[in-house]
Amino acid sequence: MIFGKRKAYKVEEGIVRIQFASGEGRVTPLTDEIINIFSPIETIEHRSKAVEGNKAKGIAFSVKEKPDYLEIQTKRLTVRVYDEFKVDFYDEKGMLLCADYRGERQFGRQISDKFIKLLEVEGHEIPTDSNFNYDIQVVKQMEGDEAFYGLGDKTGFLNKRHYDYEMWNSDIPAAHTDAFKALYKSIPFFITLRKECVYGIFFDNTYHSYFDMSKENERYYYFGARKGNLDYYFIAGETMPRIIKNYTFLTGRTPLPQLFTLGYHQSRWGYETEADVRGVAAKYRDLEIPIDTIHLDIDYMDGYKVFTWGEEDFGEPGKLIKDLTRDGFKIVTIIDPGVKVEEGYSVYEEGMRQGYFAKTPEGDTYVNAVWPGDAVYPDFGNPDTRAWWAKNQKYLVELGVRGVWNDMNEPASFRGELPEDVVFTDEDEKSNHAAMHNVYGHLMAKATYEGLKKYDNRRPFVITRACYSGSQKYTTAWTGDNQSLWEHLRMAIPQMCNLGLSGMAFVGTDVGGFGADVTPELLARWVQVGCFSPLFRNHSSKGSVNQEPWLFGEEVLEVNRKYIKLRYRLLPYLYDLFWECEKNGLPPFRPLVLHYEKDETVKNLNGEFLFGERILAAPVVEQGMSQKLVYLPKGTWYDYWTGEKKKGAAWLMREAPLDVCPLYVKEGSVIPCYEPMQYVGEHEMDTLILDVYSGNGRYVHHQDNGEDFAYQNGGYNEYEFVILADGTLKIELVHQGYEKLYQKFIVRHNGKSQGFSFTGKPLTIWL
């Protein structure tokens, strides 16, 4: 990109259009803290899949011509635009936040031709620098103290500094390591934390893109793509939570899920008959291990054909689901995008008739292969295709299905990756796979969400493997095909933290690992992380040992039962976190740096996380360990298991036998809990337990019917709990729009439990 000298500018409809010698640049202040930088290199306007609707708030801003630059100023930001469309950002006090790098890219690796030949002879991969410039490229100056977070589901550690990544949704069956450049999701958003400031950048380009977080050179970091527009958003804010709030204002927030989806899920690629599923369900109930949901993988279909039911192995369509529903189970079924090529198969024939599948450049329907064999790929960029796909969800809803699990939607294919010139649609224009690949799963999730919302009338429960920025509006996600490896358990924590920082709040991993064979100890430790993961699902693959909790001895069974019961106890707290998330974008599963960004110790802390702001978890993630070195940030913390009081800004060694995940609760906290249950809906939840921890504090609790959208129109109750310095707890109903009030509160404090009837009038309780 060569823009040349800055020539002139004009302001039109809130956009500063700057003419350069060799192109146009646009600067659009959407809010006082969000600035869009754009150049129409491929298309005249934005064609974003992440940003839906007009996000411009119509703010006032000034534009001033300076000798060397054009200055654009909002209440919170100053933007200076120079020749070559170099753009620097300052805060309202004049402090430099982020500047474009003025030098040339320089590559640190030097490899001789002779050495390359030696590597080739022995069969090694040839190390290369990214020693080329991308058609779309932004190089930012390093100030020296940056830490980087976000970028979606990338492997490795919490802080992404000194690593490089690619955005290209990829189904890679090999065991994931921290050297992987790309996985299933493309979320080109990151947060830069410095000692004096914090900001976010969202590079809204759906092509294959590249992010180098100062690996290539300590002087700069960069992001770029081979095609598309120059289109990025600079997102300011005083704190990391403010950055996330602004980013999710832009791309959307996770809506409040149905309550049952926050319970425990059991899955396996390997429940091959209805007898398998019935047996697993019965065993959970017999052993009194709480569970809400069983997932059906591809075996339930007729020949792996989507929107069919395999009657030979799974009986009469709908009967299995109806029977399990009576016992409190909810069923989620997998759906892949690949549609089997088969005459007489209605989904295939209708899609062919209507032209809903991707095509070759020559105009033929493109065919590859997935589980059913020869398969064709729905063109989800076509609104008509999405409407058709949404309509197909009706078949599942009528069977009694409560959620849809979208898999293989990178899209995966067995005969090599789809060529980049395969023809797709981008809403109202012809496009290709190169442009639509990274949003394929996103658009499939959108279609699924809209279908479930229309035909089920409840909050849709959609799970996806592949996604893009903004997918959080439509779907939850999991981290894909992990392995039963301790390294993958360790990696789960920073991976889920960074997904949450990237807007994907409702995420989880396959507890126990999908591939390979889990050990008893590994499963016991993994369920302790899963307990606090927003999506809590045990899932494994054919060819590996089964992972149901009762298969690993009595001790491991008890560990699973303990933490699954704890999950159900904490359901109202987690539900509140999602209520908060819909308002501010903050995920339930959080790195400590999100709330303690001035604490240098937590910037690279990979083995702990916050469950909301009030509960800190420090699980054991190393084989054979029975102690955990725990860091507690500033403040006073209470050991969840013993009640022992600890001062923060300090390390401590905590004994952690196999059944103990070290947990700490922040002073001044009220943690709402439910009474024991085997599944959501087993009994009326008319009693709320309040675990109260000394110290001044305030907590707001949300209550609704847990299923539909009435809460968005005021159909909810809101309770305020305030701990005062005089040793009292105030309970007040501050909003009433849902007919079912709690009948009783049980207050637990310092080992003492008290019960109080509730009529809707304020209560004052002495602790």
C-alpha positions in Angstrom: 0.0 0.0 0.0 1.6 3.2 -1.1 -0.6 6.2 -0.4 1.9 9.0 -1.0 1.5 12.6 0.1 -1.6 13.9 1.8 -3.4 16.3 -0.6 -6.8 17.3 0.8 -9.7 16.3 3.0 -13.4 16.8 3.5 -15.9 15.8 6.2 -19.0 14.0 5.0 -21.7 12.4 7.2 -19.3 11.9 10.1 -16.4 10.6 8.0 -13.2 12.4 7.4 -12.2 11.5 3.8 -8.5 12.2 3.1 -7.2 12.3 -0.4 -3.6 11.1 -0.9 -1.5 11.1 -4.1 -2.3 7.4 -4.6 -5.6 6.7 -2.9 -8.2 7.6 -0.3 -8.1 7.1 3.4 -11.1 7.5 5.8 -11.1 8.2 9.5 -14.5 7.7 11.2 -15.0 8.5 14.9 -17.8 6.2 15.8 -17.8 7.1 19.4 -15.4 9.2 21.5 -13.3 6.0 22.1 -13.7 4.1 18.8 -12.1 5.2 15.6 -12.3 3.4 12.3 -9.4 3.6 9.9 -10.4 2.5 6.4 -9.2 2.6 2.8 -11.4 1.2 0.0 -8.8 -1.0 -1.7 -11.1 -3.8 -2.7 -14.7 -2.5 -2.1 -16.0 1.0 -1.8 -17.7 0.5 1.5 -17.4 -1.8 4.5 -18.8 -5.3 4.0 -18.4 -6.4 7.6 -19.8 -9.6 9.0 -18.8 -8.7 12.5 -20.2 -5.2 12.8 -24.0 -5.2 12.1 -25.9 -2.0 11.9 -24.7 1.6 12.2 -22.5 1.9 15.3 -21.8 5.6 14.8 -23.2 7.7 17.7 -23.1 10.9 15.8 -20.5 12.5 18.2 -19.0 15.9 17.8 -15.4 16.0 16.7 -13.0 18.6 15.3 -10.7 18.5 12.3 -7.6 20.8 12.1 -5.0 21.1 9.4 -1.5 21.2 10.9 1.8 21.7 9.1 2.7 18.0 9.0 -0.5 16.2 9.8 -4.3 16.3 10.0 -5.6 16.3 13.5 -9.0 14.8 14.4 -10.1 15.2 18.0 -12.9 13.6 20.0 -13.5 14.1 23.8 -11.3 11.1 24.5 -8.9 10.8 21.6 -6.7 12.7 19.3 -5.8 11.2 15.9 -3.0 12.5 13.8 -2.9 11.5 10.1 0.3 11.9 8.2 1.6 11.2 4.6 1.3 7.6 3.5 -1.8 7.3 5.7 0.3 6.9 8.8 -1.9 7.2 11.8 -1.0 7.9 15.5 -3.4 7.9 18.5 -3.2 10.1 21.7 -5.4 10.2 24.7 -7.2 13.4 25.9 -4.1 14.4 27.9 -1.8 14.2 24.9 -0.1 10.9 25.9 0.9 8.8 22.9 -1.1 5.5 22.9 -0.3 3.9 19.6 1.8 5.0 16.6 2.5 3.7 13.2 6.1 2.5 12.7 8.1 4.8 10.3 10.9 2.4 9.4 11.1 -0.6 7.2 10.4 -4.1 8.3 13.6 -5.9 9.3 14.0 -9.7 9.6 16.1 -11.1 12.3 16.7 -14.7 11.0 19.7 -15.2 8.7 19.8 -18.6 7.0 22.4 -19.5 4.3 21.5 -21.5 1.2 23.9 -24.2 2.3 22.1 -24.6 5.6 18.7 -24.7 3.9 20.0 -27.6 1.7 21.2 -29.5 4.7 17.8 -29.1 6.4 16.0 -30.3 3.2 18.2 -33.4 2.9 17.2 -34.5 6.5 13.5 -33.7 5.9 13.2 -30.7 8.2 10.7 -27.9 7.7 12.6 -24.9 6.4 12.3 -21.9 8.8 11.4 -18.7 7.0 10.8 -15.2 7.8 7.7 -13.5 6.7 10.1 -11.6 4.4 7.5 -10.0 2.2 5.0 -7.2 2.6 1.3 -7.9 2.5 -1.0 -6.0 0.2 -2.8 -4.8 3.3 -0.4 -4.1 6.1 -0.3 -2.0 9.3 3.0 -1.8 11.2 2.8 -0.3 14.7 5.6 1.0 16.8 6.6 -0.8 20.0 7.0 1.4 23.1 8.7 -1.5 24.9 6.4 -2.5 27.7 3.5 -4.0 25.7 1.7 -7.2 26.6 -0.8 -8.6 24.1 -4.0 -10.5 24.8 -6.9 -11.8 22.8 -6.8 -13.2 19.2 -9.3 -15.9 19.9 -8.5 -19.6 20.3 -4.8 -19.4 19.6 -2.7 -22.0 21.4 0.1 -21.2 23.9 0.2 -18.7 26.7 -1.9 -15.8 27.9 0.4 -13.0 26.8 0.9 -13.2 23.0 4.0 -11.0 22.9 6.9 -12.6 20.8 4.5 -14.9 18.9 3.0 -14.8 15.5 -0.3 -16.1 14.3 -2.5 -16.5 11.3 -6.3 -16.0 10.9 -7.4 -18.9 8.7 -9.9 -21.3 10.2 -8.2 -24.7 10.3 -9.2 -28.2 11.2 -5.8 -29.7 12.2 -6.2 -33.2 13.8 -2.6 -33.3 15.1 -2.1 -32.5 18.8 -2.1 -28.8 19.2 1.0 -27.1 20.5 2.0 -23.5 21.2 3.8 -23.4 17.8 0.4 -23.6 15.9 -0.2 -20.4 13.9 -4.0 -21.0 13.4 -6.8 -23.1 14.8 -10.6 -23.2 14.2 -11.4 -19.6 14.9 -10.5 -16.2 13.3 -11.0 -13.4 15.8 -8.6 -10.6 14.6 -8.9 -8.5 17.8 -6.3 -8.0 20.4 -5.7 -5.8 23.5 -2.4 -4.1 24.1 -1.6 -3.4 27.7 1.1 -1.0 28.7 2.0 0.4 32.1 0.4 3.7 31.4 -2.4 2.8 29.1 -4.4 0.1 27.3 -6.1 -0.1 23.9 -7.6 -2.6 21.5 -7.3 -3.1 17.7 -9.8 -5.0 15.6 -8.6 -5.7 12.0 -11.9 -6.5 10.2 -10.6 -8.3 7.2 -11.9 -11.8 6.4 -9.1 -12.9 4.1 -6.1 -15.0 5.3 -4.4 -12.6 7.7 -1.3 -12.4 9.7 -0.4 -11.1 13.2 3.2 -10.7 14.4 3.2 -9.5 18.0 6.8 -8.3 18.0 8.3 -11.7 17.1 9.9 -10.5 13.9 11.5 -7.4 15.5 11.3 -5.8 19.0 10.8 -2.4 17.4 7.3 -3.1 16.0 4.3 -5.4 15.7 2.1 -5.7 12.6 -1.0 -7.2 11.2 -1.8 -7.7 7.5 -3.7 -9.6 4.8 -3.1 -10.5 1.2 -6.4 -9.0 0.0 -9.4 -7.0 1.1 -9.6 -3.5 2.5 -7.5 -1.7 5.0 -10.1 -1.7 7.7 -9.3 -1.5 11.4 -10.8 -0.1 14.6 -8.8 1.6 17.2 -10.6 1.1 20.6 -9.6 3.2 23.6 -10.7 3.0 27.2 -9.2 3.6 30.6 -9.2 -0.1 31.6 -9.3 -3.5 30.0 -13.0 -4.0 30.9 -13.7 -0.7 29.1 -11.9 -2.0 26.0 -14.0 -5.1 26.0 -17.2 -3.2 26.5 -16.3 -1.0 23.5 -15.3 -3.9 21.3 -18.5 -5.8 22.1 -20.5 -2.7 21.6 -19.0 -2.8 18.1 -19.3 -6.6 17.3 -22.1 -7.6 19.7 -22.5 -9.4 23.0 -23.3 -12.9 24.2 -27.1 -12.9 25.0 -28.3 -14.5 28.2 -28.4 -18.3 27.6 -31.0 -20.7 28.8 -30.3 -21.8 32.3 -30.0 -25.5 31.5 -27.1 -24.8 29.1 -25.0 -23.8 32.1 -25.3 -27.2 33.6 -23.3 -30.3 32.9 -23.1 -31.9 29.4 -22.0 -35.4 28.5 -21.0 -36.3 24.9 -19.0 -38.8 23.0 -18.3 -39.5 19.3 -19.1 -43.2 19.9 -22.7 -43.4 21.3 -23.6 -45.6 18.3 -27.1 -46.7 19.4 -30.0 -45.5 21.4 -29.1 -48.2 24.0 -25.7 -46.5 24.5 -27.4 -43.2 25.1 -30.1 -44.6 27.4 -27.5 -46.5 29.4 -25.4 -43.4 29.9 -28.4 -41.3 31.0 -29.6 -44.0 33.4 -26.1 -44.3 35.0 -25.9 -40.6 35.7 -29.3 -40.7 37.4 -28.5 -43.9 39.4 -25.2 -42.4 40.6 -26.9 -39.1 41.4 -24.4 -37.1 39.4 -26.2 -33.9 38.2 -26.5 -33.5 34.5 -28.8 -31.7 32.0 -27.6 -32.4 28.5 -26.5 -35.3 26.3 -25.0 -34.6 22.9 -25.5 -36.8 19.9 -22.6 -37.0 17.5 -22.8 -38.0 13.8 -23.9 -41.6 14.6 -27.5 -40.6 15.2 -28.1 -39.6 11.6 -29.1 -41.8 8.7 -25.8 -42.4 6.9 -24.4 -39.1 8.2 -26.9 -37.1 6.3 -27.8 -33.9 8.0 -31.4 -33.3 9.2 -32.1 -37.1 9.2 -32.6 -39.7 12.0 -31.0 -43.2 11.8 -34.0 -45.3 12.8 -32.1 -48.6 12.5 -29.8 -47.7 15.5 -31.7 -44.9 17.2 -35.3 -46.0 16.9 -38.4 -44.1 16.0 -37.6 -40.4 15.4 -38.3 -38.4 18.5 -39.0 -41.3 20.9 -35.6 -41.4 22.5 -35.6 -37.7 23.0 -39.1 -37.7 24.4 -38.2 -40.5 26.9 -35.1 -38.7 28.1 -36.9 -35.4 28.4 -39.2 -37.0 30.9 -36.2 -37.7 33.1 -34.9 -34.2 32.8 -32.4 -34.6 29.9 -32.1 -32.1 27.1 -30.7 -33.3 23.8 -28.2 -31.5 21.6 -27.6 -32.9 18.1 -24.6 -32.3 15.8 -25.0 -30.8 12.4 -22.2 -30.5 9.8 -22.4 -28.2 6.8 -21.5 -30.9 4.2 -24.7 -32.2 2.5 -24.5 -35.8 1.1 -24.7 -36.1 -2.7 -27.5 -38.6 -3.0 -30.5 -38.7 -5.3 -33.8 -38.9 -3.4 -32.3 -37.1 -0.3 -34.6 -34.1 0.1 -32.1 -31.7 1.6 -29.6 -32.3 -1.2 -32.3 -32.2 -3.9 -33.9 -29.0 -2.7 -30.5 -27.3 -2.3 -29.5 -28.3 -5.8 -32.9 -27.1 -7.2 -32.5 -23.7 -5.6 -28.8 -23.3 -6.2 -27.9 -23.1 -2.6 -24.5 -24.8 -2.8 -21.0 -23.4 -3.6 -19.9 -23.7 -7.2 -16.7 -24.1 -9.2 -15.5 -21.2 -11.3 -17.0 -23.0 -14.3 -20.5 -23.0 -12.7 -20.8 -26.6 -11.6 -21.7 -27.4 -8.0 -18.5 -27.9 -6.0 -18.1 -31.4 -4.5 -15.6 -32.5 -1.8 -16.0 -35.2 0.8 -16.8 -35.3 4.6 -18.4 -37.9 6.8 -21.2 -39.0 4.3 -18.7 -39.3 1.4 -19.3 -37.0 -1.6 -20.7 -33.8 -0.2 -21.7 -30.3 -1.3 -21.3 -27.1 0.8 -24.1 -24.6 1.5 -23.3 -21.1 0.4 -24.1 -19.4 3.7 -23.1 -16.0 2.4 -26.4 -16.1 0.4 -29.3 -14.8 2.5 -31.6 -17.3 0.8 -29.4 -20.2 1.7 -29.3 -19.0 5.3 -33.1 -18.8 5.4 -33.3 -22.3 3.9 -30.8 -23.7 6.5 -32.8 -21.9 9.3 -36.0 -23.6 8.1 -34.3 -27.0 8.3 -33.8 -26.5 12.0 -37.6 -27.0 12.3 -37.0 -30.8 11.8 -34.8 -30.9 14.8 -37.0 -28.8 17.0 -40.0 -31.0 16.2 -38.0 -34.0 17.3 -37.5 -32.3 20.7 -33.9 -31.2 20.2 -32.9 -28.3 22.5 -29.6 -27.2 20.9 -27.6 -27.6 17.7 -23.9 -28.3 17.6 -22.3 -27.0 14.4 -19.1 -28.9 13.6 -16.7 -29.3 10.7 -17.6 -25.7 9.6 -14.1 -24.2 8.9 -15.2 -25.8 6.5 -13.4 -29.1 6.9 -13.0 -31.4 3.9 -11.4 -34.8 3.4 -10.0 -34.2 -0.2 -7.9 -31.2 0.6 -8.9 -27.7 1.4 -11.5 -26.0 -0.7 -9.7 -24.0 -3.4 -9.7 -20.3 -2.9 -11.6 -19.7 -6.2 -14.6 -21.8 -5.3 -17.6 -19.5 -5.8 -19.6 -18.2 -2.8 -21.9 -15.3 -2.3 -21.3 -12.3 -0.1 -24.9 -11.2 0.6 -25.7 -9.5 -2.8 -22.4 -10.0 -4.6 -20.4 -12.8 -6.0 -17.4 -13.8 -3.9 -15.0 -16.7 -3.4 -13.7 -19.0 -0.8 -10.7 -16.9 -0.1 -12.9 -14.1 1.1 -15.6 -16.2 2.8 -13.6 -19.0 4.4 -13.1 -17.3 7.8 -16.8 -16.3 8.1 -18.2 -19.6 6.9 -18.8 -21.0 10.4 -20.0 -17.6 11.6 -22.7 -17.4 8.9 -23.7 -21.0 9.5 -24.1 -20.2 13.2 -26.2 -17.2 12.4 -28.5 -19.2 10.2 -28.8 -21.9 12.9 -29.6 -19.3 15.6 -32.3 -17.6 13.5 -33.9 -21.0 12.8 -34.0 -22.1 16.4 -35.3 -18.7 17.5 -38.1 -18.9 15.0 -39.2 -22.5 15.5 -38.4 -23.0 19.2 -39.3 -19.6 20.7 -36.7 -20.0 23.3 -33.2 -18.6 23.5 -31.3 -20.6 20.9 -28.5 -22.8 22.1 -25.9 -23.1 19.3 -22.4 -24.5 19.6 -19.8 -23.9 16.9 -16.2 -25.0 16.3 -15.4 -22.3 13.7 -16.2 -18.6 14.0 -15.2 -15.0 13.4 -15.5 -11.8 15.4 -19.1 -11.1 16.3 -20.1 -14.8 16.4 -20.8 -14.4 20.1 -24.1 -12.9 19.1 -25.3 -16.3 17.9 -23.3 -19.1 19.4 -21.2 -20.6 22.1 -18.0 -22.4 21.1 -15.5 -24.9 22.3 -11.8 -25.1 21.6 -12.1 -28.1 19.2 -10.4 -31.4 19.1 -8.0 -31.3 22.0 -6.2 -34.3 23.4 -6.1 -36.1 26.7 -2.7 -34.5 27.5 -1.6 -32.5 30.5 -0.3 -29.9 28.2 -3.8 -29.4 26.8 -5.2 -29.0 30.3 -2.6 -26.4 31.0 -3.3 -24.6 27.7 -7.1 -24.6 28.4 -6.8 -21.8 30.9 -5.1 -19.1 28.7 -7.0 -20.3 25.7 -10.4 -19.8 27.4 -9.2 -16.5 28.9 -8.2 -15.1 25.6 -11.4 -16.2 23.9 -13.3 -14.3 26.6 -11.2 -11.2 26.1 -12.0 -11.6 22.4 -15.7 -11.3 22.9 -16.5 -15.1 22.9 -17.8 -15.3 26.5 -19.6 -18.7 26.3 -16.8 -21.2 25.7 -15.4 -24.4 27.0 -13.0 -27.3 26.2 -13.7 -31.0 25.8 -13.3 -32.0 29.5 -10.9 -34.9 29.7 -9.7 -34.3 26.1 -11.2 -35.4 22.8 -8.4 -37.6 21.4 -6.1 -40.1 23.1 -6.7 -41.8 26.4 -7.4 -39.9 29.6 -5.9 -41.0 32.8 -7.9 -41.0 36.1 -5.8 -38.2 37.5 -6.1 -36.1 34.4 -9.9 -36.4 34.3 -10.1 -35.5 38.0 -8.1 -32.4 37.5 -9.8 -31.4 34.2 -13.3 -31.5 35.8 -12.0 -28.9 38.3 -11.3 -26.5 35.4 -14.5 -27.6 33.6 -16.6 -26.7 36.7 -15.8 -23.0 36.1 -15.8 -23.1 32.3 -18.9 -21.4 30.9 -19.5 -24.5 28.7 -19.0 -27.6 30.8 -18.9 -30.6 28.6 -17.1 -34.0 28.8 -16.5 -35.2 25.2 -14.3 -37.8 23.7 -13.7 -39.6 20.4 -14.0 -43.1 19.0 -10.8 -45.1 19.5 -10.1 -43.5 22.9 -11.2 -44.8 26.2 -14.7 -43.8 27.3 -14.6 -40.8 29.7 -17.8 -41.2 31.8 -16.9 -40.4 35.4 -17.7 -43.9 36.8 -15.1 -45.7 34.7 -12.1 -44.6 36.7 -12.6 -45.8 40.2 -14.5 -44.5 43.2 -12.0 -41.7 44.0 -12.3 -40.1 40.6 -16.1 -40.7 40.6 -16.3 -38.7 43.8 -14.2 -35.9 42.5 -16.4 -35.6 39.4 -19.6 -35.7 41.6 -18.1 -33.0 43.9 -17.3 -30.5 41.2 -20.4 -31.1 39.1 -22.5 -30.6 42.2 -20.5 -27.4 42.9 -21.3 -26.2 39.4 -25.0 -26.6 40.0 -24.7 -24.9 43.4 -23.1 -21.9 41.6 -25.6 -21.7 38.7 -27.3 -18.5 39.9 -23.9 -16.8 40.2 -22.9 -18.0 36.7 -26.3 -16.9 35.3 -25.7 -13.4 36.9 -22.3 -13.3 35.1 -24.0 -13.8 31.8 -26.6 -11.2 32.6 -23.7 -8.9 33.3 -22.0 -10.0 30.0 -25.0 -9.1 27.9 -24.7 -5.5 29.3 -20.9 -5.0 29.2 -19.3 -7.9 27.3 -17.2 -9.2 30.3 -16.8 -13.0 30.1 -17.4 -15.3 33.2 -14.0 -16.9 32.7 -11.4 -14.2 33.1 -7.6 -13.8 33.4 -6.5 -12.0 36.6 -5.0 -9.2 34.4 -8.5 -8.1 33.4 -9.1 -6.7 36.9 -5.5 -6.2 38.1 -3.8 -4.8 35.1 -1.4 -2.7 37.2 -0.1 -5.8 38.9 3.0 -6.9 37.0 2.7 -10.4 38.5 -0.5 -11.3 36.7 0.4 -10.2 33.2 1.9 -13.6 32.4 -0.1 -15.7 34.9 -1.2 -18.8 33.0 -2.3 -21.2 35.8 -5.0 -19.2 37.5 -8.2 -17.5 36.5 -11.2 -15.5 37.9 -14.7 -16.8 37.8 -16.4 -13.5 37.6 -14.6 -10.8 39.7 -15.3 -12.5 43.1 -14.0 -16.1 42.8 -10.4 -17.0 42.1 -9.5 -20.5 41.0 -6.0 -21.9 40.9 -6.4 -25.5 39.7 -3.6 -28.1 39.7 -2.7 -28.7 36.1 0.5 -30.8 36.5 0.6 -34.5 36.8 1.4 -35.9 40.2 1.2 -32.6 42.1 -0.7 -32.2 45.4 0.3 -28.6 46.2 -0.3 -25.4 44.3 1.6 -22.2 44.4 -1.1 -19.6 44.3 -0.9 -15.9 43.8 -3.6 -13.7 45.4 -3.9 -10.2 44.0 -4.3 -7.1 46.2 -7.1 -7.3 48.8 -8.4 -9.8 51.3 -9.4 -13.3 50.2 -11.2 -16.2 51.9 -10.3 -19.8 51.2 -13.5 -21.3 49.8 -13.0 -24.7 51.5 -11.7 -23.6 54.9 -12.9 -20.0 55.4 -9.3 -19.0 56.2 -8.6 -15.3 55.6 -5.6 -14.4 53.4 -4.0 -11.1 52.5 -3.4 -10.5 48.8 -0.5 -9.2 46.7 1.3 -12.3 47.9 2.1 -15.9 47.0 1.1 -18.9 49.1 1.5 -22.6 48.9 -1.9 -24.4 49.1 -2.2 -28.1 49.8 -4.2 -29.6 46.9 -4.9 -33.3 47.1 -6.7 -34.9 44.2 -10.2 -33.6 45.3 -9.1 -30.0 45.9 -9.0 -27.2 43.5 -7.8 -24.1 45.4 -10.5 -21.5 45.4 -10.6 -18.1 47.0 -13.5 -15.6 47.4 -12.9 -11.8 47.5 -13.9 -10.0 50.7 -17.3 -8.2 50.6 -18.7 -10.8 48.3 -22.2 -12.3 48.2 -22.3 -15.5 46.2 -25.8 -16.7 45.3 -26.3 -20.5 45.3 -29.1 -23.0 44.6 -30.0 -25.9 46.7 -29.0 -29.4 45.4 -30.5 -30.6 42.2 -30.0 -33.3 39.6 -31.0 -31.1 36.7 -32.5 -27.7 35.9 -36.2 -27.9 36.3 -36.2 -30.9 38.7 -37.9 -28.7 41.3 -39.0 -25.2 41.8 -36.1 -23.0 42.7 -37.8 -20.8 45.3 -35.0 -20.7 47.8 -31.7 -18.8 47.3 -28.7 -19.5 49.4 -26.4 -16.5 50.0 -22.8 -17.2 50.9 -21.6 -14.0 52.5 -18.0 -13.0 53.0 -17.1 -10.2 55.5 -16.2 -6.8 54.1 -18.2 -4.0 52.5 -19.8 -5.0 49.3 -22.8 -4.9 46.9 -24.2 -7.6 44.7 -27.1 -7.5 42.2 -28.8 -10.8 41.4 -31.0 -11.5 38.4 -34.0 -14.0 38.3 -36.2 -14.9 35.3 -37.8 -18.0 33.8 -34.5 -19.2 32.4 -35.8 -20.0 28.9 -37.4 -17.3 26.7 -36.8 -13.6 25.8 -39.3 -12.1 28.3 -36.4 -10.7 30.3 -35.6 -8.3 27.5 -39.0 -6.7 28.0 -38.7 -6.4 31.8 -39.8 -9.9 32.6 -37.3 -10.4 35.4 -36.7 -9.8 39.1 -33.6 -8.0 40.4 -32.4 -8.3 44.0 -29.8 -6.1 45.6 -27.6 -7.5 48.5 -25.5 -5.0 50.4 -23.0 -5.8 53.2 -22.6 -2.8 55.5 -19.8 -1.9 57.9 -22.2 -2.3 60.8 -22.3 -6.1 60.2 -25.7 -6.2 58.5 -26.9 -7.6 55.2 -29.6 -5.6 53.4 -31.8 -7.5 50.9 -34.1 -5.5 48.6 -36.1 -6.3 45.6 -35.2 -3.5 43.2 -37.1 -4.6 40.1 -40.1 -6.9 39.8 -41.3 -8.2 36.5 -41.3 -11.9 36.9 -44.1 -13.5 38.9 -42.0 -16.1 40.8 -40.3 -14.4 43.7 -37.9 -16.3 46.0 -39.9 -17.6 49.0 -36.8 -18.0 51.2 -33.3 -16.8 51.6 -30.7 -18.9 53.5 -27.8 -16.7 54.6 -24.4 -18.5 55.4 -21.7 -16.5 57.1 -18.7 -17.7 59.2 -20.0 -21.2 59.4 -23.5 -20.0 60.6 -26.6 -20.6 58.6 -29.9 -18.6 59.0 -33.2 -18.9 57.1 -35.5 -16.0 56.3 -38.9 -16.0 54.6 -39.3 -13.4 51.9 -42.4 -11.5 50.8 -40.9 -8.9 48.6 -40.3 -6.4 51.3 -36.7 -5.3 52.3 -34.9 -7.4 54.8 -32.1 -6.4 57.3 -30.1 -9.3 58.6 -27.5 -9.3 61.3 -24.6 -11.4 60.2 
